[in-house]
Amino acid sequence: MKIRWLLSAVAAFSLLAYLGIWGYSLMFDNDKAGDPLMEPSAESIPEPEPAPLPPPGMRAVPPDSEPVSDSDEDMVRRLGFELSGTTVDPGGFLVLSAYGIEAPEIITVSNPFGVKLHFYQVEDHLSALLPVKFTFDPGRYLLSVEGGGYQESFTITVRDRDFPTQELTVEQSTVDSTIHNESANTEYFSRVQPVKFEAVDRPLWSDAFLLPVDGSLTSAFGFQRIVNGVPGERHGGIDLAAETGTPVLAANSGKVLFADFVALTGNTVCIEHGLGLKSWYYHMDSLNVTEGETVGRGQQIGSVGSTGFSTGPHLHFAISVWNIYVDPQLLLNAELKV
């Protein structure tokens, strides 16, 4: 009996010892691994390291996202209408662009400068040239445009510009056969004037425009002319004096729309550079191109002369946007971006 009791006591003691050792080992393991069911204390949470700053010019993005470049942001931002500027001189021009609009015919423009705008596809957008005639008074003008669900208004400030007066003395026989001659004016307006409304639907120019002849400036753009004491029209271009026969070069690449003699302007060439932008060359002695021909920037198109209404050998060089003459100097220093 005593032996049985003693064996039972030993077995019970052994069981308790085993359970104690197992429980201790379990607690020790949990201290090392951490109990997943227990919330760790604040003191045990390590401070996260700050995220590195993005390099200059880049925006921070989630790790799984593609970087956002400046060009991507421009594409998101460029929807609707943009104007190249809000100030302009009389005899200047602006560029009106439309983004996110595919059909130019749905665009309507309320233009205070009295010219119908023509939009053409240029890369990913539509563009139109907006000329401001040199007869506009300084002040603020409102331009409104809408189409494709977009609508925008721009206030354009026309700056004050002084156009000097130039007095010319010309042989009366020359005056009578040209600017004061009805048939000469009729010829010009029937043959040359319609060319101003023709256009190529894409830019043909590259780089800045060239001065077409190496000569001396004798008459600037916009001069108010008085011929033999009689007030005449404003000068729509610049006059470059040079010896007869001096080569005349194409100011930029384009398509020849007119190349012929007319009584008013003599041997005349008109080159379309795209979007209604044209260059004009008057009074030449000879012509080296024909209508419909494609010419390159700097290609010889004629030679200096004194034909038509002229007081001596020179080239009258002009730039027009449609039927509005603009200052040629605006295109000589940098390439026109549309």
LOGU-908186 format. One record per atom (N, C-alpha, C, O, CB): x, z, y. Coordinates in steps of 0.2 Angstrom, whole numbers, plus 5000, padded with zeros to 4 digits. Last residue first. Glycine has a CB too. Example, Ala and Ser with C-alpha at 12.3 -4.5 7.8 and 13.67 -1.06 7.14 Angstrom:
% LOGU-908186
506450354989/506850364995/506450395000/506750405006/507050294997/506650394972/506250394978/506650394984/507150424983/505750454978/
***
This chain:
% LOGU-908186
502445815389/501745815389/501545845382/500945855381/501445745389/503845815400/503545845393/502845845394/502545875399/503845915392/505045705406/504345735407/504045755400/504045715395/503845675410/506645755408/506245725405/505545755405/505445815405/506345725397/507345775425/507245795419/506645755415/506245725418/507045875419/507545695437/507945755435/507945785428/508345805426/507845805440/506545595440/507245575440/507745635437/508345625435/507545555446/505245625443/505445605436/506145595435/506445575429/505045545434/505145645456/504845695451/505145685444/505145725440/504145705452/505445535463/505945585463/505745635457/506245675455/506045625469/504245455465/504745445459/505245495458/505545505452/505145375461/502745525468/503445525470/503945515465/503945555460/503645595474/501445415464/501745485464/502445475466/502745415465/501645525458/499945325466/500645325467/500845395468/500545435471/500845275473/498645285455/498845335460/499645335460/499945355455/498545405459/498045225445/498045185451/498345235457/498245215463/497445155453/499045295433/498445255434/498545215440/499045185441/497845295433/500245345442/499845375436/499145345437/498845365442/499845455436/501745255446/501045275447/500745305441/501045295435/500645205449/503145235456/502945265450/502145275451/501945305456/503245325448/504245105463/503745155463/503545175456/503645145451/503145115467/505445035473/505345065467/504745115467/504745155472/505945095464/505944885481/505444935481/505344965474/505044925470/504844915485/507644845484/507144855479/506644905481/506844965483/507444875472/508244715496/508144785493/507644785487/507344735486/507844835499/508644615509/508744625501/508744705500/509044745502/509444605499/507344625521/508044615519/508144635512/507644665509/508544655523/506044645523/506444635529/507244625528/507644615532/506444695534/504544585515/505244615515/505644605521/505544545524/505644595509/503344545506/503444575512/504044615512/504044675510/502744625513/504244415496/503644455498/503744485505/504144465509/503444505493/506044455492/505444415492/504744455494/504744515493/505344385485/507344485491/507044495498/506344455498/506244415503/507444485504/508244565478/508044505482/507744525488/507744585490/507744455478/509044615463/508844625470/508744565474/509144515473/509344675473/508444555447/508944565452/508644575459/508144555460/509444505452/507844615431/507844575436/508444585441/508944625439/507244575440/508044705420/507344675421/507344615426/506844585427/506844725422/509144775409/509044735415/508444695415/508344665410/509644695417/508844945403/508944865402/508844835408/508344845412/508444845396/508645075405/509245045407/509344975406/509844945408/509845085404/507645085390/507845125396/508545095398/509045095394/507945205395/507044935385/507344995384/507545025390/507644995395/507944985379/505444845383/506144855386/506344925385/505944975384/506044835394/504444725376/504644795376/505344805378/505744765376/504544825368/503344605384/503944625381/504044695381/503844735386/504544585385/502144575391/502144595384/502744615380/502744635375/501844535380/502944465402/502344505400/502344515393/502444465389/501744475403/504744465402/504144425402/503544475400/503744525397/504144365398/506244475412/505844495407/505144455407/505044425413/505644575407/507044445423/507344445417/506944465411/507144455405/507944485416/506844365439/506544415434/506944395427/507044335426/505844395433/507544375456/507444345449/507144395444/507244455445/508044315447/507444455467/507644385468/507444345461/507244285462/508344385469/506044565470/506644545467/506744475468/506344435469/506544565459/504944635476/505444605480/506044575477/506544555480/505644645486/504744785466/504544735470/505144695473/505644725473/504044765475/504244875452/504844845455/504644785459/504444735456/505344825449/503545025445/503444965448/504144945452/504544985454/502944965453/503045115430/503545105435/503445035438/503244985434/504245115433/501745225425/502045155426/502545155431/502545205435/501445105428/500645305413/501245315418/501645245418/501845215413/501745375415/499645295404/499545275411/500045285416/499945275422/498945315413/500245335392/499745375395/499545365402/499345405406/500045445395/501745235394/501345275390/500845325394/501045345399/501645315385/502445155403/502845205399/502345245394/502645295391/503245245404/502344995408/501945045406/502345095401/502645065396/501245025402/503044905422/503144935415/502744995414/502745045417/503944955414/502944765432/502644835430/502744845423/502644805419/501844835432/503844675444/503744695437/503444755437/503544805441/504444695434/503844525455/503644595453/503644605446/503444565442/502944605456/504344435468/504444445461/504344515459/504744565461/505144415459/503144485481/503644445479/503744445471/503244455468/504344465482/502044555486/502644595484/503244555481/503644585478/502444645479/501244445491/501244515494/501844555492/502244575497/500644555493/501244335482/501444325489/501544395492/502044405496/500944295493/502044365466/501444365470/501644365478/502144395479/500944425468/502744315451/502844315458/502144315461/501644285459/503144245461/502944435437/502744365440/502844375448/502944425450/502044345438/502444535425/503144505427/502944435430/502944385427/503644505421/501644665418/501644615423/502344595425/502744635426/501244635429/501944755408/501244735408/501144675413/500744635413/500844795411/503144795396/503044755402/502344735402/502044695398/503544695403/503344955390/503044885389/502944855395/502644885400/502344895384/504845055389/504045045389/503944975388/504344935385/503845065396/506045165395/505845125390/505045115391/504745165393/506045145383/506445175413/506345205406/506145155401/505945095403/505945265407/506845085423/506945155424/506845195417/507145255417/506445185429/507744945420/507144975418/507245055419/507745075416/506844955411/508744885434/508644915427/507944945426/507644975431/509244965426/509444755442/508844805443/508744825435/508644775431/508244775446/510944695449/510544705443/510044765445/510144815447/510944725437/511044605464/511244675461/510744685455/510144675456/511244735466/510544495471/510844485465/511044545461/511244545455/511444445465/510944555487/510544515483/510944495477/511544485476/510444445487/511444735488/511544655489/511144615485/510944635479/512244645488/510144855493/510744835489/510844755490/510344725493/510644845481/509144995496/509444935499/510044915495/510444965493/509644935506/507645045490/508445055489/508744985491/508644935488/508545065481/506245135495/506645075495/507345085495/507645135498/506445045502/504945215485/505545215489/505945145489/505845105484/506045275485/503145205487/503745215483/504345235487/504345265493/503845145479/502145185496/501945215490/502545225485/502445235479/501445175486/501845235513/502345195508/502245235501/502445285500/503045205511/500245215520/500845255518/501245215513/501045175509/500545315514/499845065530/499745115525/500345155523/500945145526/499545075518/500045065548/499945035542/499845085536/499645145538/500544985539/499845035565/499945085560/499645045553/499145015553/499445145561/500844925574/500244935571/500244985565/500644965561/499944865569/502144895579/501744935583/501044945580/500644985583/501644905589/502744835568/502644795574/502144835579/501744795582/502444725573/502044955558/502344885558/502144845564/501644835566/502144845551/502245105553/501945075559/502345005559/502945005561/502045115566/501945215539/502245155542/501845125548/501245125548/502345105537/502245365533/501745335537/502045275541/502445285545/501345385542/503045395518/503145375525/502545345527/502245305524/503745335526/503045405504/502445435508/502545425515/502145445519/502445505507/504745405500/504045405497/503545435503/503745495505/503945445491/505845325512/505645375507/504945365505/504545335508/505845445509/507045205514/506345225515/506045265510/506045245504/505845155516/508345185510/508145165517/507445185519/507245185525/508245095518/509545235500/508845245501/508745235509/509045265513/508745315500/510645105493/510545155498/509745165499/509445115500/510945135505/510945085475/510845065482/510745125487/510745175484/510245015482/510845035460/511345075464/511345045471/511645005473/512045065461/509245045453/509745005456/510245055460/509945105462/509444955461/508345135446/508445065444/508945025447/509144975444/507745025444/508645295441/508645255447/508745185445/509345165442/509045275453/507845335426/508445315430/508245285437/507645265437/508845265426/506945485420/506945415422/507645405426/507945445429/506345405426/507545585406/507345575413/507345505414/507745465411/507845615417/507045545389/507445575394/507145565401/506645545401/508145535393/505945415386/506345465383/506845485388/507045445392/506745435377/504245335384/504845355388/505245405384/505045435379/504645385395/503045325378/503545275376/504245295379/504745265377/503445205378/501645415372/502245415376/502845365374/502945365368/502545485377/500245315369/500745365367/501345365371/501445315375/500945355359/499345215372/499045275370/499545325367/499345375364/498545265365/499645125387/499745125380/499645205378/499745245382/500545115378/498445045398/498845105396/499045095389/498645065385/498545175397/497744985414/497944975407/498445035405/498745065409/498344905406/497545005427/497145035423/497245025415/496845045411/496345015425/498444925434/498544995435/498045035430/498245095429/498345015442/498044795432/498544815427/498644895428/498844925423/499244785429/497144765442/496944785436/497444815431/497244845426/496544725433/498144735453/497744795453/497444815446/497444875444/497244795458/498644605451/499044665450/498644725449/498744765445/499544665455/497544505453/498044505447/498444565446/498544575440/498544445449/496744545463/496444515457/496944515451/496744515446/496244445459/497544605473/497044645470/496744615464/496444645460/496544655475/498444495476/498744555473/498144595469/498244615464/499044595479/497544395480/497944385475/498144445471/498144455465/498544335476/497044465492/496544445486/496944435480/496744455475/496144385488/498244465499/497944525497/497444515491/497444555487/497544565503/498444325501/498944365498/498644435496/498844455490/499544375503/497244295508/497344265502/497844305498/497844315492/497544195502/497444365520/496844385516/496944355509/496844385504/496244355519/498844445527/498544375525/498044395519/498144425514/499144335522/499544545531/498944525535/498644465533/498244435537/499144525543/500544555522/500144605522/499444595527/498944625526/500444665525/500944395522/500944445517/500344495519/499844485517/501644475517/501044305533/500944275526/500944325521/500844305515/501544235525/501144395544/500544345544/500444315537/499944305535/500544295549/502444445542/501844495542/501144445541/500744465537/501744525549/503244335543/503144375537/502544415536/502244415531/503844415536/502944305557/502744255551/502744285545/502344265540/503244195551/503544415563/502744405563/502544355558/502044365555/502544385570/504744505556/504544445559/503844435558/503544445553/504944385556/504644685560/504644625555/504444565558/504044565563/504144645549/505044845562/505044775566/505144725561/505644715558/505544775572/504344995559/504744935557/504544885561/504044875564/504444925550/504445175559/504245115563/504645055561/505345065560/504345125571/503745305550/504345255551/504045195554/503545165552/504545235543/503445475550/503245415552/503845365553/504445385555/502845415559/503545595536/503745565543/503445505544/503145465539/504445565543/502545715529/502745645528/502945615535/502445605539/502145605524/502645875524/502645835530/502945765528/503445755525/503145865535/501445965514/502045925514/502045875520/501545845522/502145885508/500746105507/500846065513/501446025513/502046055511/500846115520/500146105491/500546135496/500546085502/500346025501/501246145493/498646145482/499046085485/499446115491/499146135496/498546025487/498346245469/498546245476/498946185478/499446175475/498946315478/496946255458/497546215460/497746225467/497246205471/497546145457/496246355447/496246345454/496946315455/497446345454/496146415458/495346305432/495946315435/495946305443/495646255445/496546265432/494346355419/494346335426/495046345429/495346405427/493746365430/493646305403/494246335407/494146305414/493946255415/494946325404/493046315386/492946305393/493446335397/493646395396/492146325395/492746255370/493146285375/492946265382/492746215383/493946275373/491946175362/491846245362/492246285366/492146345367/491846275355/492346045364/492546075358/492446155357/492746185354/493246065356/492546075382/492546025376/492746065370/493146105370/492945965377/492946065399/492646095393/492646045388/492645985389/491946125395/493546115415/493646065409/493346105404/493346165403/494346055408/493846105433/493446135427/493546085421/493446025422/492746155429/494746145447/494746105441/494346135436/494646185433/495446075439/494746175464/494446195458/494446145453/494046095454/493846235458/495946195476/495546155473/495346175466/495846205462/495746075473/496646245492/496446265485/495946225482/495346215485/496346345484/497746155502/497246195501/497146215494/497546195489/496546165504/498246005512/498446065508/497846115507/497346115512/498946105512/497345845508/497545905513/497745965509/497545975503/497045925517/497945695501/497545765500/497845815505/498445825505/497545785493/498745585500/498245595506/497845655506/497545675511/497845535506/499445575489/499745605494/499345605501/499545635506/500345555496/498445625474/498645575479/498945605486/498745665487/498045525481/498945685460/498645705466/498945665472/499445665473/498845785468/498545655442/498945645448/498545665455/497945675454/499045565449/498745705427/498245725433/498645715439/499045755441/497945795432/498745655410/499145655417/498645665422/498145625423/499545595418/498345735395/498145685401/498545705407/498745765408/497345695402/498445765378/498645775384/498445715389/498245665387/499445765384/498045855363/497845805367/498145815374/498245875376/497145795368/499245905349/498745915354/498545855358/498845795357/498945965359/500345885341/499745925338/499245935344/498745985342/500045985336/500745735347/500945775342/500345815340/499845785337/501545825345/499545685357/500345695358/500445745353/500345805354/500545705365/498245575360/498545625355/499245625356/499645575356/498345605348/497545585377/497845545371/498245595367/498445645369/498345495374/496345565390/496745615385/496945565379/496545525376/496245665382/496145535406/496145505400/496645545395/497245545396/496345425400/495145575420/495745585416/495645555409/495045555406/495745665415/494845485435/494545505428/495145515424/495645475424/494145445426/495045565451/495345525446/495045545439/495045595437/496045525446/494745665461/494445595461/494645545456/494545485457/494445565467/495145795462/495545745465/495345665464/495745625465/496245755462/494345885456/494245875463/494645825466/494545805472/494445945466/493545855441/494145845444/494045835452/493745785454/494545785441/492845915427/492645905434/493345905439/493545965440/492145965436/492845835412/493245865417/492945855424/492745805426/493945835417/492545845395/492245825401/492645865406/492845925406/491545845402/492845785378/493145825384/492845805391/492845745392/493845825384/492445705369/492045765370/492245805375/491945855377/492045805363/493445605367/492845595371/492345645372/491945645376/492545535367/494545665360/494545665367/493945645371/493845665376/495145615369/494445765346/494145705349/494145705357/493845745360/493345695347/495045885343/495245825340/495045755343/495345705343/495045815332/495646035348/495145985350/495445915347/495945895349/494945975357/496746115348/496146135344/495546085345/495046095342/495946205345/497146095365/497346115359/496746135355/496246165357/497846175359/497545995379/496946025375/497246035368/497445995364/496345975375/498245985395/498345985388/497746015384/497446065387/498946015385/498745905409/498245945406/498245935399/498145875397/497545935410/500045905421/499845885414/499345935411/499445995411/500445885409/500145845438/500145895433/499945865426/499745805425/499645955435/501045775452/500545765446/500645825442/501145855442/500545695442/501145725469/501345755463/500845745458/500345705458/501545825464/500545695481/501045645478/501345665472/501845635469/501545625483/500645855488/500345785488/500845735486/501445735488/500045775495/501245965475/501345935481/500845875482/500745845476/502045915483/500546105467/500746035467/500846015474/500446035478/500245995463/500146245456/500346215462/500646145462/501046135457/500846265466/499946265443/499446275447/499546265454/499146275459/499146355446/500446175428/500546215434/499946225438/499446195437/501146185438/499946125416/500646135417/500846175423/501446195423/501046065417/498646205408/498846165414/499546175415/499746235414/498446175420/497646205393/498246225397/498446175402/498346115401/498846235392/496246245383/496546205388/497146235391/497146295393/496046185393/496146285365/495846275372/496246235376/496646185374/495646345375/497546375359/496846355358/496446345365/496546385369/496446395353/498846445356/498646385359/498046355357/498046315352/499246335358/499046555348/498846565355/498646505358/498146505362/499446595359/499446505336/498846555336/498546555343/497946555344/498946625333/500546435339/500046405336/499346445337/498846415338/500146385329/501346545344/501146495348/500546455346/500046435349/501746445350/501646605332/501246645337/500946595342/500446605344/501646695340/502346515325/501746535322/501346565328/500746555328/501846575316/503446515334/503146455334/502446465330/501946435333/503446395330/504046645332/503746625338/503346565338/502746565341/504346615343/503446695315/503946665320/503646655326/503046655327/504246605317/503246825304/502946785309/503446765315/503646805318/502346835313/503646835287/503846845294/503446795299/503346745297/504546835295/502446865275/502946815278/503046835285/502646855288/502646745277/502247025267/502046975271/502646925273/503146945273/501747005277/502647135260/502447085256/502247025260/501946975257/501847105251/503047235270/503547205265/503347145262/503747095260/503747255260/502247195286/502247225279/502747195275/502847135275/501547225276/503347175300/502747145296/502847185289/503347215288/502847075295/503847175317/503847215311/503247185307/502647185310/503847285312/504447025325/503947075324/503947115317/504047075312/503247055326/505946985333/505546985327/505047035327/505247095330/505946985321/506747005344/506446935344/505946935338/505646885337/506946885343/508047105336/507647075343/507347015341/507646965338/508147075348/507547175320/508047145325/507647115331/507047095330/508447085321/506547325318/506647245317/507147225322/507247255327/506047215317/507247475313/506947435318/507047365316/507547345314/507147455325/506947555297/507347525301/506947485306/506447455305/507847485298/505947705296/506047635294/506447605299/506447625305/505347605294/506647875293/506347825297/506447755295/507047735293/506547835304/506447955277/506847925282/506547875286/506047835284/507447885278/505348095275/505448025274/505948005279/505948025285/504847985274/505848255269/505648215275/505748145274/506348125272/506048245282/505148315254/505748295258/505448255264/504948215263/506248255254/504248455250/504148385252/504748365256/504848385262/503448375255/504348595249/504648555244/504648485245/504948445241/504348575238/503648655260/504348655260/504648615255/505248595256/504548725259/502348635256/502548585261/503348595261/503648545263/502248615268/502148635238/502148665244/502448615249/502848575248/502448735244/501248525227/501848555229/501748585236/501348555240/502448505229/499848555217/500048525224/500648555226/500648625227/499448535229/499748535200/499848575205/500148535211/500548495211/500448635203/499848445190/499148465192/499148515198/498648535201/498748495186/501048425186/500748365189/500048385192/499748355196/500648305185/502348535189/501748525186/501348475190/501148475196/501348595187/504048495187/503448505191/502848495188/502748445184/503548455197/505148505179/504848435180/504348435185/504148385188/504548415173/505648635179/506148575180/505748515182/505948475187/506548565174/504548715177/504948725183/505348665185/505548645191/505348785183/504248665165/503748655170/504148665177/504048625182/503148695170/505248725157/505148655157/504748635163/504948585167/504848625151/504948865158/505548835160/505548755161/505848735166/506148855155/503648875152/503748885159/504348855162/504348835167/503748965160/504048835139/503648795142/503648805150/503648755153/502948805140/504948945135/505248875136/504748835140/504948785143/505348855129/503949045135/504549055140/504848985141/504948965147/505049095138/503149015124/502849015131/503449015137/503348985142/502449075132/504049025114/503748955115/503448955123/503548905126/503148945110/504349165114/504849115115/504649045117/504849015121/505349105109/503049215111/503449235117/503949185119/504049155125/503749305117/502849165098/502349145104/502749155111/502649125115/501749185104/503849235091/503849155092/503449135097/503649095101/503549125085/503449365093/504049345095/504049275096/504349245101/504649365091/502149365086/502149375093/502849355096/502849335102/502049455095/502649335073/502149285077/502149305084/502249255088/501449295074/503349455070/503749385070/503249335074/503549295078/503849365063/502349545070/502949555075/503249485076/503449465082/503449605073/501649505059/501349505066/501849505071/501749475076/500849565067/502549525049/502249455051/501949455057/502049405061/501749435045/502749665050/503349615051/503049545053/503349515057/503849615045/501449705046/501749725053/502349675055/502349655060/501949795053/501349665033/500949635038/501149655045/501149605050/500249675037/502349735027/502449665027/502049635033/502149595036/502349635020/501849865028/502449855032/502549775032/502849755037/503049885028/500749855020/500649865028/501249855031/501249825037/500449945029/501349845008/500949785011/500849795018/500849745022/500249785007/502049965007/502449905007/501949845010/502249805014/502649885000/500950055006/501450055012/501849995013/501949965018/501950115011/500450004994/500050005000/500450005006/500349965011/499550065000/
***
